[in-house]
């Protein structure tokens, strides 16, 4: 595997908070690194010398989700003076399962500035793929994340705040839903993101007043006598 320092922009990395939504829960994709011990991290990587930062982020996201077109937005830059990868290097020195030349990884211990992104995906379209140094990759409830390296848990906090702030301004929440959905499912999504309930009538009026939904003639085929209408986001 190629981890030579000269191939990347030095001491600059990208970390992505990938949000998904399933069973009324907002989830975050978290890889477990293939090392001795419990080492969790956000999906991330480095920026190649010949690519832009957005292209690098999209490449990293595609490698983990298999999705080509994905909603992506910058969240915040993380670069305090004590931001080091020392704990990762310590785990690497004890690793016995990775086919990596440890001598080429000393640059991991240097201070890194990370550009934080968040992405929104339809979780049903994701084909989970492990990265080159991952043991596994799993979805976790945003309220029950494992302890991750460095400031990665803090990154999720900032990404969630950005998601909440932009939910109505940029109408981005629909990226977490399948192509067609009911109004109830929209409300459940908002409640999962904001972690609070909404009054049904007020919420429905608010969403419909945005004038961004197309109501389909076909209704949801459920067990209820009064089947709810299906909607689609008008992109």
N, C-alpha and C positions, 0 to 999 in steps of 0.2 A: 504493500500500500504506500502511496506517495504522500508523505507528510513533511517534505523538505521545506524549510522556512523560506527559501528564496522564491518558491513558486507562488507565494501569497503576499498580500500587503501586510507588512510587519505590524504586529501588536494591535491588529484590528480584527474583530470578529463580528459575527451575526448570531443572535439568538432569537428564536421565534416561539411565541405563545400561540399554539394552534388550538382554537376553541372548536368544540363540536357539541351537539345537543342530541340527547337521546333519553327516552323514558322520563321526561320532565326534569332532567338534570343537565346543567351546563358542565361540560367536561373539558379537560386539558390533556393533550397528548404528551406523555412523559417516557422517554427511553431510560432503560437501565443499562449502564455501561458494563461491558464484559470484563470485569475486573474482580479481584478479590474484595469481598465486602459489598455493602449496599451503597452503590454510587449512582445517584439519579441526576438527570440533567434535562434542560430543555433541548429540543432539536436545534442544532446550531452548526456552525462551520466557519470556514474562512473565505475571504474574498480573493479570488484569483487575480493575478496581476493584470489580466486583460478583460475584466468584466466589471460592470457597474454594481453598486450595492443592491439595487432592487433586483437585478438579474441574479445575483448571488442568493438573495433570499428566496426567490422563486425556485431556483435550482434546489436549494436545501429542502423546501417544502415539497416539491415534486418527488424528491428522493424518499421522503418519509410517508407521503400520502398517496402517491401515484396519480395525483390530480394535476392536470396541465394548467387549467384556468382556475385561479383561486383569488378570493378577496384578501388583500394584503395592505397593511398600513403601518407606517412607522409609529412607534409609541414613545420611545425615550432613549437617550444615549446614556449608557452606564460606564463611568470611568473614574471612580474615586481612587485615591492614591494607593490604597491597599488591595486593589483588585488583582489577585494572583491565582494561578491555577495549581498552586503547590499541592493541594490535596489530591488532584488528579495524578500528578507525577508520582506521588508517594504510592498511590494504588497501582500505577503502572509498573513500578519497580518490583511489586509483589505478584504481578500477573504471570500466570503460567499458560494461559489459553490463547493469548493473542500473538499473531505472527507479525510483530512490529519491531523494528530496530529501535530500541529504547534510546540509543545514542542520538538519534535524530529528533528526539522529542524534548530535549532540554529547553528549547525555546518556549515550550508550554508554560514554564515557570515564570516567564516575564510578565510584567504588568500588561493587561489587555484592556482596551476600550471596546465595548460591545454596543453595536447598534441594535436596539430592541424593536422587534416587529410583533404584530399580532395578526393572525389569519383566522378566517371564518370558513368552515367547510360543512357541507352536508355529510354527516357522519356515515350515511348509508352508501356514499360513493367512494369512501376512503378504502384503499387497499393497503393496509399497514405493512410497512417495509422497514426492516432493521437497517441501520447504517453500518458502516464498516467496523465500528468499534462497539456496537450495541449487542447486548445479550438478549434483550427483549424490548418491546415498545408497547405501551398500554394506555388506555383512556382512564383518567381518574376524575372523580367529582372535584370541581374547583374548590369545594369546601373541605376536601379530604386528600390533599396532596402530600406525597412523601417529602421529606427534607431533601432539598436538592443542593448542588454545589454552589459555592459563592453566593451571589445575590439573585439566583434564579427564582426563588420564591417571591422575592420582592418584585421581580419583573412581572410575575403574574398579577400581583396587586395593581401595578401601574397599568397593565394591559386591560384588566377588568374595568378600571376606572375610565380608561379611554373608550372601551366598548360601550359603557353606560352613557358616556357623554355624547357619543356619536350615533347612538341607536336611532334617535329620531331625526337628528340633523342630517345625517347621511343615508338614513333608511337602510342600514346595513344588516339588521337582524334577520332579514329574510334569506340571507346567505346560509343561515344555519338550518333552514327548513327544506324539506323536499319541494319539488316543483309545484305540487298542489297541496293545499292544507285547509283546515277549517279555521274559523275565527277563534274557536276554543283553543286550538293548538298554538295560535299566535299569542293568545293571552298567557298560556302556560309557559311559553318561551320567555316572554317579558318578565313573568313572575320569577322564573328561575334565574334570570340575569340580575334583576334588582333585589331578589331575595325578599319579596314582600307581595301580598295579594293586591289585586285591583278589582274595583267594582265592575261587574260585567257590563252593564249598560253604558257606563261612562267610557270604559275602555273601548268597547266596540265602536262607539261614536267617534272617539279620537282617531282610531285607525282608519275608519271609513272616510273621515274628513280629510285624511292625507291624500286621498284620491290617487292611490298608487296600486290598488288591487283590482283585478278583473274577476268578477264573479262568473263562475262557469255554470252552464245550464244543468250539467250532471251533478247530482247531489251525492254526498257521502253515503255509502251503503252500509249503514249501521243497524243495530238492533232496535234503536229508538223509533217510535212511531213518527216523530217529526224529525226527519233526517236533516242534518245541517248542510248548508251550502259549502261547496268547495271553492277556494279562491286561488288565484295565481298572481304573483307579483308582476306588475307591468314594468318591465325593465326599459 
